[in-house]
Amino acid sequence: MISAKQIVKLTNSIDYQNGSVVSKEIIKGKTGNVTLFAFDKGQGLSEHTAPFDAMVYVIDGQAEITISDKTYNPEAGEFIIMPANEPHSLNAAKRFKMMLVMIKS
């Protein structure tokens, strides 16, 4: 976990791992959490739903995100909100890193 009161460069805070999805919690609390992910090419998260809105901010590369059967391709520096209770999945056509922000209240 990254400690408070320090300046951090997101792209350097998580590393790719061949053939894997890597995750790293930055903040975890009762009302929400922030998690970094690094997806190697060909990796992803299968379709699922979440009970809360979630914001995906792409910090490196380009994501392939499907929300309710529509595909979006945010690039580094862009974000998208995945609405609560809508099916979504993530795929890495190329390697990418993202920050997931979920607010539970």
KOLGU-4560 file (N, C-alpha, C; in nm, 3 decimals, padded with zeros to 5 digits):
<recs>
<n_xx: 00.085 n_yy: -00.117 n_zz: 00.000 ca_xx: 00.000 ca_yy: 00.000 ca_zz: 00.000 c_xx: 00.090 c_yy: 00.124 c_zz: 00.000 mol: A seq: 1 type: MET>
<n_xx: 00.047 n_yy: 00.225 n_zz: -00.070 ca_xx: 00.120 ca_yy: 00.351 ca_zz: -00.077 c_xx: 00.085 c_yy: 00.434 c_zz: 00.045 mol: A seq: 2 type: ILE>
<n_xx: 00.186 n_yy: 00.488 n_zz: 00.111 ca_xx: 00.160 ca_yy: 00.565 ca_zz: 00.233 c_xx: 00.117 c_yy: 00.708 c_zz: 00.201 mol: A seq: 3 type: SER>
<n_xx: 00.053 n_yy: 00.770 n_zz: 00.299 ca_xx: 00.004 ca_yy: 00.907 ca_zz: 00.285 c_xx: 00.119 c_yy: 01.007 c_zz: 00.282 mol: A seq: 4 type: ALA>
<n_xx: 00.087 n_yy: 01.126 n_zz: 00.240 ca_xx: 00.179 ca_yy: 01.240 ca_zz: 00.241 c_xx: 00.304 c_yy: 01.219 c_zz: 00.157 mol: A seq: 5 type: LYS>
<n_xx: 00.284 n_yy: 01.161 n_zz: 00.040 ca_xx: 00.396 ca_yy: 01.150 ca_zz: -00.054 c_xx: 00.344 c_yy: 01.172 c_zz: -00.195 mol: A seq: 6 type: GLN>
<n_xx: 00.428 n_yy: 01.225 n_zz: -00.279 ca_xx: 00.391 ca_yy: 01.246 ca_zz: -00.419 c_xx: 00.428 c_yy: 01.118 c_zz: -00.494 mol: A seq: 7 type: ILE>
<n_xx: 00.333 n_yy: 01.072 n_zz: -00.575 ca_xx: 00.350 ca_yy: 00.943 ca_zz: -00.642 c_xx: 00.315 c_yy: 00.959 c_zz: -00.790 mol: A seq: 8 type: VAL>
<n_xx: 00.396 n_yy: 00.903 n_zz: -00.877 ca_xx: 00.366 ca_yy: 00.898 ca_zz: -01.020 c_xx: 00.293 c_yy: 00.767 c_zz: -01.047 mol: A seq: 9 type: LYS>
<n_xx: 00.167 n_yy: 00.778 n_zz: -01.091 ca_xx: 00.085 ca_yy: 00.658 ca_zz: -01.108 c_xx: 00.147 c_yy: 00.554 c_zz: -01.200 mol: A seq: 10 type: LEU>
<n_xx: 00.203 n_yy: 00.596 n_zz: -01.313 ca_xx: 00.256 ca_yy: 00.499 ca_zz: -01.409 c_xx: 00.370 c_yy: 00.415 c_zz: -01.351 mol: A seq: 11 type: THR>
<n_xx: 00.439 n_yy: 00.467 n_zz: -01.250 ca_xx: 00.550 ca_yy: 00.393 ca_zz: -01.189 c_xx: 00.507 c_yy: 00.315 c_zz: -01.065 mol: A seq: 12 type: ASN>
<n_xx: 00.380 n_yy: 00.325 n_zz: -01.027 ca_xx: 00.333 ca_yy: 00.265 ca_zz: -00.902 c_xx: 00.292 c_yy: 00.119 c_zz: -00.915 mol: A seq: 13 type: SER>
<n_xx: 00.283 n_yy: 00.069 n_zz: -01.037 ca_xx: 00.248 ca_yy: -00.071 ca_zz: -01.060 c_xx: 00.319 c_yy: -00.117 c_zz: -01.186 mol: A seq: 14 type: ILE>
<n_xx: 00.364 n_yy: -00.241 n_zz: -01.186 ca_xx: 00.439 ca_yy: -00.295 ca_zz: -01.300 c_xx: 00.358 c_yy: -00.403 c_zz: -01.371 mol: A seq: 15 type: ASP>
<n_xx: 00.383 n_yy: -00.415 n_zz: -01.501 ca_xx: 00.323 ca_yy: -00.524 ca_zz: -01.578 c_xx: 00.390 c_yy: -00.655 c_zz: -01.539 mol: A seq: 16 type: TYR>
<n_xx: 00.314 n_yy: -00.763 n_zz: -01.552 ca_xx: 00.368 ca_yy: -00.897 ca_zz: -01.533 c_xx: 00.320 c_yy: -00.981 c_zz: -01.649 mol: A seq: 17 type: GLN>
<n_xx: 00.410 n_yy: -01.050 n_zz: -01.716 ca_xx: 00.375 ca_yy: -01.130 ca_zz: -01.833 c_xx: 00.260 c_yy: -01.226 c_zz: -01.803 mol: A seq: 18 type: ASN>
<n_xx: 00.159 n_yy: -01.223 n_zz: -01.890 ca_xx: 00.047 ca_yy: -01.315 ca_zz: -01.880 c_xx: -00.045 c_yy: -01.295 c_zz: -01.761 mol: A seq: 19 type: GLY>
<n_xx: -00.042 n_yy: -01.177 n_zz: -01.701 ca_xx: -00.119 ca_yy: -01.157 ca_zz: -01.578 c_xx: -00.190 c_yy: -01.022 c_zz: -01.571 mol: A seq: 20 type: SER>
<n_xx: -00.283 n_yy: -01.016 n_zz: -01.476 ca_xx: -00.343 ca_yy: -00.891 ca_zz: -01.432 c_xx: -00.290 c_yy: -00.867 c_zz: -01.292 mol: A seq: 21 type: VAL>
<n_xx: -00.227 n_yy: -00.753 n_zz: -01.271 ca_xx: -00.170 ca_yy: -00.719 ca_zz: -01.141 c_xx: -00.257 c_yy: -00.609 c_zz: -01.080 mol: A seq: 22 type: VAL>
<n_xx: -00.286 n_yy: -00.620 n_zz: -00.951 ca_xx: -00.363 ca_yy: -00.515 ca_zz: -00.884 c_xx: -00.290 c_yy: -00.472 c_zz: -00.757 mol: A seq: 23 type: SER>
<n_xx: -00.314 n_yy: -00.345 n_zz: -00.720 ca_xx: -00.250 ca_yy: -00.289 ca_zz: -00.601 c_xx: -00.346 c_yy: -00.189 c_zz: -00.538 mol: A seq: 24 type: LYS>
<n_xx: -00.389 n_yy: -00.217 n_zz: -00.416 ca_xx: -00.477 ca_yy: -00.126 ca_zz: -00.344 c_xx: -00.400 c_yy: -00.003 c_zz: -00.299 mol: A seq: 25 type: GLU>
<n_xx: -00.459 n_yy: 00.113 n_zz: -00.322 ca_xx: -00.399 ca_yy: 00.238 ca_zz: -00.275 c_xx: -00.473 c_yy: 00.286 c_zz: -00.151 mol: A seq: 26 type: ILE>
<n_xx: -00.606 n_yy: 00.284 n_zz: -00.159 ca_xx: -00.691 ca_yy: 00.325 ca_zz: -00.046 c_xx: -00.806 c_yy: 00.225 c_zz: -00.036 mol: A seq: 27 type: ILE>
<n_xx: -00.834 n_yy: 00.181 n_zz: 00.085 ca_xx: -00.950 ca_yy: 00.095 ca_zz: 00.109 c_xx: -01.021 c_yy: 00.147 c_zz: 00.232 mol: A seq: 28 type: LYS>
<n_xx: -01.151 n_yy: 00.174 n_zz: 00.216 ca_xx: -01.228 ca_yy: 00.224 ca_zz: 00.328 c_xx: -01.372 c_yy: 00.178 c_zz: 00.320 mol: A seq: 29 type: GLY>
<n_xx: -01.449 n_yy: 00.209 n_zz: 00.422 ca_xx: -01.590 ca_yy: 00.170 ca_zz: 00.425 c_xx: -01.670 c_yy: 00.234 c_zz: 00.312 mol: A seq: 30 type: LYS>
<n_xx: -01.632 n_yy: 00.355 n_zz: 00.274 ca_xx: -01.711 ca_yy: 00.429 ca_zz: 00.174 c_xx: -01.654 c_yy: 00.423 c_zz: 00.034 mol: A seq: 31 type: THR>
<n_xx: -01.544 n_yy: 00.352 n_zz: 00.016 ca_xx: -01.489 ca_yy: 00.339 ca_zz: -00.119 c_xx: -01.346 c_yy: 00.292 c_zz: -00.120 mol: A seq: 32 type: GLY>
<n_xx: -01.293 n_yy: 00.271 n_zz: -00.241 ca_xx: -01.154 ca_yy: 00.229 ca_zz: -00.254 c_xx: -01.096 c_yy: 00.276 c_zz: -00.386 mol: A seq: 33 type: ASN>
<n_xx: -00.963 n_yy: 00.277 n_zz: -00.390 ca_xx: -00.888 ca_yy: 00.312 ca_zz: -00.510 c_xx: -00.786 c_yy: 00.201 c_zz: -00.532 mol: A seq: 34 type: VAL>
<n_xx: -00.787 n_yy: 00.143 n_zz: -00.653 ca_xx: -00.699 ca_yy: 00.031 ca_zz: -00.685 c_xx: -00.633 c_yy: 00.053 c_zz: -00.819 mol: A seq: 35 type: THR>
<n_xx: -00.504 n_yy: 00.024 n_zz: -00.828 ca_xx: -00.432 ca_yy: 00.028 ca_zz: -00.955 c_xx: -00.432 c_yy: -00.112 c_zz: -01.015 mol: A seq: 36 type: LEU>
<n_xx: -00.439 n_yy: -00.118 n_zz: -01.148 ca_xx: -00.432 ca_yy: -00.244 ca_zz: -01.221 c_xx: -00.335 c_yy: -00.230 c_zz: -01.336 mol: A seq: 37 type: PHE>
<n_xx: -00.263 n_yy: -00.338 n_zz: -01.368 ca_xx: -00.179 ca_yy: -00.347 ca_zz: -01.487 c_xx: -00.219 c_yy: -00.476 c_zz: -01.560 mol: A seq: 38 type: ALA>
<n_xx: -00.267 n_yy: -00.461 n_zz: -01.683 ca_xx: -00.314 ca_yy: -00.574 ca_zz: -01.763 c_xx: -00.211 c_yy: -00.604 c_zz: -01.872 mol: A seq: 39 type: PHE>
<n_xx: -00.160 n_yy: -00.725 n_zz: -01.877 ca_xx: -00.075 ca_yy: -00.765 ca_zz: -01.988 c_xx: -00.164 c_yy: -00.790 c_zz: -02.110 mol: A seq: 40 type: ASP>
<n_xx: -00.106 n_yy: -00.781 n_zz: -02.228 ca_xx: -00.179 ca_yy: -00.805 ca_zz: -02.352 c_xx: -00.252 c_yy: -00.939 c_zz: -02.345 mol: A seq: 41 type: LYS>
<n_xx: -00.381 n_yy: -00.937 n_zz: -02.384 ca_xx: -00.459 ca_yy: -01.059 ca_zz: -02.387 c_xx: -00.529 c_yy: -01.092 c_zz: -02.256 mol: A seq: 42 type: GLY>
<n_xx: -00.501 n_yy: -01.015 n_zz: -02.151 ca_xx: -00.563 ca_yy: -01.041 ca_zz: -02.021 c_xx: -00.688 c_yy: -00.955 c_zz: -02.005 mol: A seq: 43 type: GLN>
<n_xx: -00.770 n_yy: -00.984 n_zz: -01.905 ca_xx: -00.890 ca_yy: -00.904 ca_zz: -01.884 c_xx: -00.966 c_yy: -00.948 c_zz: -01.761 mol: A seq: 44 type: GLY>
<n_xx: -01.081 n_yy: -00.886 n_zz: -01.743 ca_xx: -01.175 ca_yy: -00.922 ca_zz: -01.638 c_xx: -01.306 c_yy: -00.956 c_zz: -01.707 mol: A seq: 45 type: LEU>
<n_xx: -01.359 n_yy: -01.073 n_zz: -01.679 ca_xx: -01.482 ca_yy: -01.117 ca_zz: -01.745 c_xx: -01.601 c_yy: -01.032 c_zz: -01.702 mol: A seq: 46 type: SER>
<n_xx: -01.709 n_yy: -01.044 n_zz: -01.778 ca_xx: -01.827 ca_yy: -00.963 ca_zz: -01.752 c_xx: -01.881 c_yy: -00.986 c_zz: -01.611 mol: A seq: 47 type: GLU>
<n_xx: -01.912 n_yy: -00.876 n_zz: -01.545 ca_xx: -01.967 ca_yy: -00.880 ca_zz: -01.410 c_xx: -02.041 c_yy: -00.749 c_zz: -01.384 mol: A seq: 48 type: HIS>
<n_xx: -02.106 n_yy: -00.738 n_zz: -01.270 ca_xx: -02.170 ca_yy: -00.613 ca_zz: -01.229 c_xx: -02.116 c_yy: -00.576 c_zz: -01.092 mol: A seq: 49 type: THR>
<n_xx: -02.134 n_yy: -00.449 n_zz: -01.056 ca_xx: -02.097 ca_yy: -00.399 ca_zz: -00.924 c_xx: -02.212 c_yy: -00.314 c_zz: -00.872 mol: A seq: 50 type: ALA>
<n_xx: -02.233 n_yy: -00.312 n_zz: -00.742 ca_xx: -02.346 ca_yy: -00.237 ca_zz: -00.688 c_xx: -02.323 c_yy: -00.086 c_zz: -00.678 mol: A seq: 51 type: PRO>
<n_xx: -02.206 n_yy: -00.039 n_zz: -00.721 ca_xx: -02.171 ca_yy: 00.103 ca_zz: -00.711 c_xx: -02.113 c_yy: 00.151 c_zz: -00.844 mol: A seq: 52 type: PHE>
<n_xx: -02.126 n_yy: 00.282 n_zz: -00.871 ca_xx: -02.057 ca_yy: 00.339 ca_zz: -00.985 c_xx: -01.907 c_yy: 00.322 c_zz: -00.965 mol: A seq: 53 type: ASP>
<n_xx: -01.834 n_yy: 00.303 n_zz: -01.074 ca_xx: -01.689 ca_yy: 00.291 ca_zz: -01.068 c_xx: -01.628 c_yy: 00.374 c_zz: -01.180 mol: A seq: 54 type: ALA>
<n_xx: -01.523 n_yy: 00.447 n_zz: -01.148 ca_xx: -01.452 ca_yy: 00.527 ca_zz: -01.248 c_xx: -01.322 c_yy: 00.458 c_zz: -01.282 mol: A seq: 55 type: MET>
<n_xx: -01.298 n_yy: 00.439 n_zz: -01.412 ca_xx: -01.172 ca_yy: 00.384 ca_zz: -01.461 c_xx: -01.095 c_yy: 00.498 c_zz: -01.527 mol: A seq: 56 type: VAL>
<n_xx: -00.975 n_yy: 00.524 n_zz: -01.475 ca_xx: -00.886 ca_yy: 00.625 ca_zz: -01.531 c_xx: -00.766 c_yy: 00.551 c_zz: -01.589 mol: A seq: 57 type: TYR>
<n_xx: -00.747 n_yy: 00.561 n_zz: -01.721 ca_xx: -00.637 ca_yy: 00.491 ca_zz: -01.788 c_xx: -00.509 c_yy: 00.573 c_zz: -01.770 mol: A seq: 58 type: VAL>
<n_xx: -00.405 n_yy: 00.509 n_zz: -01.714 ca_xx: -00.279 ca_yy: 00.580 ca_zz: -01.688 c_xx: -00.168 c_yy: 00.541 c_zz: -01.786 mol: A seq: 59 type: ILE>
<n_xx: -00.188 n_yy: 00.433 n_zz: -01.861 ca_xx: -00.089 ca_yy: 00.392 ca_zz: -01.961 c_xx: -00.159 c_yy: 00.303 c_zz: -02.063 mol: A seq: 60 type: ASP>
<n_xx: -00.131 n_yy: 00.325 n_zz: -02.190 ca_xx: -00.187 ca_yy: 00.240 ca_zz: -02.295 c_xx: -00.330 c_yy: 00.276 c_zz: -02.329 mol: A seq: 61 type: GLY>
<n_xx: -00.405 n_yy: 00.175 n_zz: -02.370 ca_xx: -00.545 ca_yy: 00.192 ca_zz: -02.410 c_xx: -00.625 c_yy: 00.071 c_zz: -02.364 mol: A seq: 62 type: GLN>
<n_xx: -00.737 n_yy: 00.097 n_zz: -02.298 ca_xx: -00.823 ca_yy: -00.011 ca_zz: -02.248 c_xx: -00.931 c_yy: -00.044 c_zz: -02.349 mol: A seq: 63 type: ALA>
<n_xx: -00.986 n_yy: -00.162 n_zz: -02.336 ca_xx: -01.106 ca_yy: -00.201 ca_zz: -02.410 c_xx: -01.209 c_yy: -00.238 c_zz: -02.303 mol: A seq: 64 type: GLU>
<n_xx: -01.309 n_yy: -00.151 n_zz: -02.286 ca_xx: -01.407 ca_yy: -00.168 ca_zz: -02.180 c_xx: -01.545 c_yy: -00.181 c_zz: -02.243 mol: A seq: 65 type: ILE>
<n_xx: -01.614 n_yy: -00.288 n_zz: -02.209 ca_xx: -01.750 ca_yy: -00.308 ca_zz: -02.259 c_xx: -01.847 c_yy: -00.287 c_zz: -02.144 mol: A seq: 66 type: THR>
<n_xx: -01.944 n_yy: -00.197 n_zz: -02.168 ca_xx: -02.049 ca_yy: -00.168 ca_zz: -02.069 c_xx: -02.182 c_yy: -00.190 c_zz: -02.139 mol: A seq: 67 type: ILE>
<n_xx: -02.261 n_yy: -00.282 n_zz: -02.086 ca_xx: -02.393 ca_yy: -00.311 ca_zz: -02.144 c_xx: -02.385 c_yy: -00.329 c_zz: -02.296 mol: A seq: 68 type: SER>
<n_xx: -02.293 n_yy: -00.413 n_zz: -02.340 ca_xx: -02.276 ca_yy: -00.452 ca_zz: -02.481 c_xx: -02.222 c_yy: -00.341 c_zz: -02.573 mol: A seq: 69 type: ASP>
<n_xx: -02.177 n_yy: -00.228 n_zz: -02.518 ca_xx: -02.114 ca_yy: -00.124 ca_zz: -02.600 c_xx: -01.968 c_yy: -00.113 c_zz: -02.558 mol: A seq: 70 type: LYS>
<n_xx: -01.876 n_yy: -00.112 n_zz: -02.656 ca_xx: -01.733 ca_yy: -00.110 ca_zz: -02.627 c_xx: -01.676 c_yy: 00.030 c_zz: -02.639 mol: A seq: 71 type: THR>
<n_xx: -01.591 n_yy: 00.064 n_zz: -02.542 ca_xx: -01.523 ca_yy: 00.194 ca_zz: -02.535 c_xx: -01.373 c_yy: 00.169 c_zz: -02.527 mol: A seq: 72 type: TYR>
<n_xx: -01.294 n_yy: 00.263 n_zz: -02.577 ca_xx: -01.149 ca_yy: 00.248 ca_zz: -02.579 c_xx: -01.078 c_yy: 00.371 c_zz: -02.522 mol: A seq: 73 type: ASN>
<n_xx: -01.093 n_yy: 00.396 n_zz: -02.392 ca_xx: -01.022 ca_yy: 00.511 ca_zz: -02.334 c_xx: -00.871 c_yy: 00.490 c_zz: -02.338 mol: A seq: 74 type: PRO>
<n_xx: -00.799 n_yy: 00.600 n_zz: -02.363 ca_xx: -00.652 ca_yy: 00.598 ca_zz: -02.369 c_xx: -00.595 c_yy: 00.668 c_zz: -02.247 mol: A seq: 75 type: GLU>
<n_xx: -00.462 n_yy: 00.660 n_zz: -02.233 ca_xx: -00.393 ca_yy: 00.725 ca_zz: -02.121 c_xx: -00.439 c_yy: 00.870 c_zz: -02.109 mol: A seq: 76 type: ALA>
<n_xx: -00.476 n_yy: 00.907 n_zz: -01.986 ca_xx: -00.523 ca_yy: 01.042 ca_zz: -01.959 c_xx: -00.674 c_yy: 01.058 c_zz: -01.968 mol: A seq: 77 type: GLY>
<n_xx: -00.744 n_yy: 00.952 n_zz: -02.007 ca_xx: -00.891 ca_yy: 00.957 ca_zz: -02.019 c_xx: -00.954 c_yy: 00.865 c_zz: -01.916 mol: A seq: 78 type: GLU>
<n_xx: -01.081 n_yy: 00.895 n_zz: -01.884 ca_xx: -01.153 ca_yy: 00.808 ca_zz: -01.791 c_xx: -01.294 c_yy: 00.783 c_zz: -01.840 mol: A seq: 79 type: PHE>
<n_xx: -01.355 n_yy: 00.680 n_zz: -01.783 ca_xx: -01.494 ca_yy: 00.645 ca_zz: -01.812 c_xx: -01.558 c_yy: 00.598 c_zz: -01.682 mol: A seq: 80 type: ILE>
<n_xx: -01.687 n_yy: 00.624 n_zz: -01.668 ca_xx: -01.760 ca_yy: 00.578 ca_zz: -01.550 c_xx: -01.844 c_yy: 00.457 c_zz: -01.590 mol: A seq: 81 type: ILE>
<n_xx: -01.830 n_yy: 00.351 n_zz: -01.513 ca_xx: -01.910 ca_yy: 00.230 ca_zz: -01.533 c_xx: -02.024 c_yy: 00.237 c_zz: -01.432 mol: A seq: 82 type: MET>
<n_xx: -02.149 n_yy: 00.254 n_zz: -01.480 ca_xx: -02.262 ca_yy: 00.270 ca_zz: -01.389 c_xx: -02.291 c_yy: 00.146 c_zz: -01.305 mol: A seq: 83 type: PRO>
<n_xx: -02.340 n_yy: 00.170 n_zz: -01.186 ca_xx: -02.378 ca_yy: 00.061 ca_zz: -01.095 c_xx: -02.478 c_yy: -00.032 c_zz: -01.163 mol: A seq: 84 type: ALA>
<n_xx: -02.462 n_yy: -00.159 n_zz: -01.136 ca_xx: -02.556 ca_yy: -00.265 ca_zz: -01.179 c_xx: -02.563 c_yy: -00.287 c_zz: -01.329 mol: A seq: 85 type: ASN>
<n_xx: -02.473 n_yy: -00.228 n_zz: -01.407 ca_xx: -02.468 ca_yy: -00.256 ca_zz: -01.551 c_xx: -02.354 c_yy: -00.354 c_zz: -01.577 mol: A seq: 86 type: GLU>
<n_xx: -02.377 n_yy: -00.456 n_zz: -01.658 ca_xx: -02.270 ca_yy: -00.552 ca_zz: -01.686 c_xx: -02.154 c_yy: -00.485 c_zz: -01.760 mol: A seq: 87 type: PRO>
<n_xx: -02.032 n_yy: -00.518 n_zz: -01.717 ca_xx: -01.914 ca_yy: -00.462 ca_zz: -01.782 c_xx: -01.800 c_yy: -00.562 c_zz: -01.777 mol: A seq: 88 type: HIS>
<n_xx: -01.706 n_yy: -00.545 n_zz: -01.871 ca_xx: -01.587 ca_yy: -00.629 ca_zz: -01.876 c_xx: -01.472 c_yy: -00.543 c_zz: -01.926 mol: A seq: 89 type: SER>
<n_xx: -01.350 n_yy: -00.590 n_zz: -01.902 ca_xx: -01.230 ca_yy: -00.519 ca_zz: -01.946 c_xx: -01.140 c_yy: -00.617 c_zz: -02.019 mol: A seq: 90 type: LEU>
<n_xx: -01.077 n_yy: -00.570 n_zz: -02.127 ca_xx: -00.988 ca_yy: -00.653 ca_zz: -02.206 c_xx: -00.866 c_yy: -00.570 c_zz: -02.248 mol: A seq: 91 type: ASN>
<n_xx: -00.753 n_yy: -00.635 n_zz: -02.255 ca_xx: -00.629 ca_yy: -00.569 ca_zz: -02.297 c_xx: -00.588 c_yy: -00.618 c_zz: -02.435 mol: A seq: 92 type: ALA>
<n_xx: -00.632 n_yy: -00.546 n_zz: -02.539 ca_xx: -00.584 ca_yy: -00.576 ca_zz: -02.674 c_xx: -00.434 c_yy: -00.546 c_zz: -02.679 mol: A seq: 93 type: ALA>
<n_xx: -00.392 n_yy: -00.447 n_zz: -02.601 ca_xx: -00.251 ca_yy: -00.414 ca_zz: -02.576 c_xx: -00.239 c_yy: -00.394 c_zz: -02.425 mol: A seq: 94 type: LYS>
<n_xx: -00.118 n_yy: -00.396 n_zz: -02.375 ca_xx: -00.098 ca_yy: -00.369 ca_zz: -02.232 c_xx: -00.158 c_yy: -00.235 c_zz: -02.194 mol: A seq: 95 type: ARG>
<n_xx: -00.217 n_yy: -00.229 n_zz: -02.074 ca_xx: -00.259 ca_yy: -00.100 ca_zz: -02.022 c_xx: -00.263 c_yy: -00.103 c_zz: -01.870 mol: A seq: 96 type: PHE>
<n_xx: -00.254 n_yy: 00.018 n_zz: -01.812 ca_xx: -00.264 ca_yy: 00.036 ca_zz: -01.667 c_xx: -00.382 c_yy: 00.130 c_zz: -01.641 mol: A seq: 97 type: LYS>
<n_xx: -00.448 n_yy: 00.106 n_zz: -01.529 ca_xx: -00.562 ca_yy: 00.189 ca_zz: -01.493 c_xx: -00.573 c_yy: 00.205 c_zz: -01.344 mol: A seq: 98 type: MET>
<n_xx: -00.644 n_yy: 00.311 n_zz: -01.305 ca_xx: -00.680 ca_yy: 00.333 ca_zz: -01.166 c_xx: -00.831 c_yy: 00.319 c_zz: -01.157 mol: A seq: 99 type: MET>
<n_xx: -00.878 n_yy: 00.233 n_zz: -01.068 ca_xx: -01.020 ca_yy: 00.212 ca_zz: -01.045 c_xx: -01.059 c_yy: 00.284 c_zz: -00.916 mol: A seq: 100 type: LEU>
<n_xx: -01.158 n_yy: 00.373 n_zz: -00.927 ca_xx: -01.209 ca_yy: 00.445 ca_zz: -00.809 c_xx: -01.354 c_yy: 00.405 c_zz: -00.790 mol: A seq: 101 type: VAL>
<n_xx: -01.385 n_yy: 00.347 n_zz: -00.675 ca_xx: -01.522 ca_yy: 00.307 ca_zz: -00.644 c_xx: -01.566 c_yy: 00.378 c_zz: -00.517 mol: A seq: 102 type: MET>
<n_xx: -01.675 n_yy: 00.450 n_zz: -00.528 ca_xx: -01.733 ca_yy: 00.521 ca_zz: -00.413 c_xx: -01.860 c_yy: 00.446 c_zz: -00.375 mol: A seq: 103 type: ILE>
<n_xx: -01.868 n_yy: 00.406 n_zz: -00.249 ca_xx: -01.979 ca_yy: 00.321 ca_zz: -00.205 c_xx: -02.094 c_yy: 00.398 c_zz: -00.139 mol: A seq: 104 type: LYS>
<n_xx: -02.082 n_yy: 00.528 n_zz: -00.131 ca_xx: -02.192 ca_yy: 00.603 ca_zz: -00.067 c_xx: -02.225 c_yy: 00.728 c_zz: -00.146 mol: A seq: 105 type: SER>
</recs>
